[in-house]
Amino acid sequence: MRFLIIFILLINNVFAATEPDIKNIVVNKEPKTYDSVFFLDTKGQEIYLSEFKNNLVILNFWATWCAPCKEEMPSLDKLQNNEQFSNLKIFPINIGQDSVKKAEQFFTDLQIQHMEIYFDPEITLAKTFLLRGVPTSIIFNKKGEEFARIIGSIDFGDKKFLEWLSKYN
């Protein structure tokens, strides 16, 4: 009987380590891979996700008209500048079909200083990743596999979130 109780406690700890107790985070049972994921920078140059293997990557999908996006963007900017996550690369990807000027004004208004703006002008990534709304953040491990996603907004400076994310850094 003791063995069974210890075994149950160990199993619970294994699952607790992989499933964060944070609202809006969904951890994949199996990591997902995608072929030829790319998006554009403000000059129209293609940026390929595959170029950032060996990094922890967050693709954050947003739009200028999205109030929750506006709410979470400053904490996302601070996360990009967090020295604890020097191996993290965040790509905020506008899927609102906004102009570069309008997206830049959004970043200026929110005083975003540590991230660049990227675009999915034909909204192909929204279809590829089966997005149901914005904001949505997709987190990729160092192998370039999606292992989790955040559906809706969160505080990227939340202590629980940072502790959980540091396990993958």
DAGI-V837301 format. One record per backbone hydrogen bond with DSSP energy under -1.0 kcal/mol. NH is the residue of the N-H (numbers start at 1). CO is the residue of the C=O. E is the energy in kcal/mol with one decimal. If there is no record, write none. Layout:
nh = [NH | NH]
co = [CO | CO]
e = [E | E]
//
This chain:
nh = [5 | 6 | 7 | 8 | 9 | 10 | 11 | 12 | 13 | 14 | 15 | 16 | 17 | 18 | 19 | 22 | 25 | 26 | 28 | 32 | 39 | 40 | 41 | 44 | 47 | 49 | 51 | 52 | 53 | 54 | 55 | 56 | 57 | 58 | 59 | 60 | 61 | 62 | 66 | 70 | 71 | 72 | 73 | 76 | 77 | 78 | 79 | 80 | 81 | 82 | 85 | 88 | 89 | 91 | 93 | 94 | 95 | 103 | 104 | 105 | 106 | 107 | 108 | 109 | 110 | 111 | 112 | 118 | 119 | 120 | 123 | 128 | 129 | 131 | 136 | 137 | 138 | 139 | 140 | 141 | 144 | 146 | 147 | 148 | 149 | 150 | 151 | 152 | 158 | 162 | 163 | 164 | 165 | 166 | 167 | 168]
co = [1 | 2 | 3 | 4 | 5 | 6 | 7 | 8 | 9 | 10 | 11 | 12 | 13 | 14 | 15 | 20 | 22 | 149 | 147 | 146 | 47 | 119 | 45 | 41 | 39 | 37 | 48 | 49 | 50 | 142 | 52 | 87 | 140 | 89 | 138 | 91 | 136 | 93 | 63 | 66 | 67 | 68 | 69 | 72 | 73 | 74 | 75 | 76 | 77 | 79 | 82 | 85 | 56 | 58 | 60 | 118 | 62 | 99 | 100 | 101 | 102 | 103 | 104 | 105 | 106 | 108 | 107 | 92 | 40 | 94 | 120 | 124 | 125 | 126 | 61 | 150 | 59 | 148 | 57 | 145 | 141 | 32 | 139 | 139 | 26 | 137 | 24 | 135 | 155 | 158 | 159 | 160 | 161 | 162 | 164 | 165]
e = [-2.1 | -2.7 | -2.7 | -2.4 | -2.4 | -2.5 | -2.5 | -2.5 | -2.0 | -1.9 | -2.2 | -2.3 | -1.7 | -1.1 | -2.6 | -1.3 | -1.5 | -2.9 | -2.3 | -2.5 | -1.9 | -2.6 | -2.0 | -1.9 | -3.3 | -2.6 | -1.6 | -2.3 | -1.0 | -3.2 | -1.3 | -2.0 | -2.0 | -2.2 | -2.7 | -2.3 | -3.3 | -2.1 | -1.3 | -1.9 | -1.9 | -2.0 | -2.0 | -1.8 | -2.4 | -1.9 | -1.9 | -2.0 | -1.0 | -1.4 | -1.9 | -1.8 | -2.5 | -3.1 | -3.5 | -3.3 | -2.8 | -2.4 | -2.8 | -2.1 | -1.9 | -2.0 | -2.5 | -3.1 | -1.5 | -1.3 | -2.7 | -1.9 | -2.7 | -2.0 | -1.9 | -2.7 | -2.9 | -2.5 | -1.2 | -2.4 | -2.8 | -2.9 | -3.2 | -2.7 | -2.0 | -2.9 | -2.3 | -1.4 | -2.2 | -3.4 | -2.5 | -2.3 | -2.0 | -2.7 | -2.4 | -2.3 | -3.0 | -2.0 | -1.2 | -2.0]
//
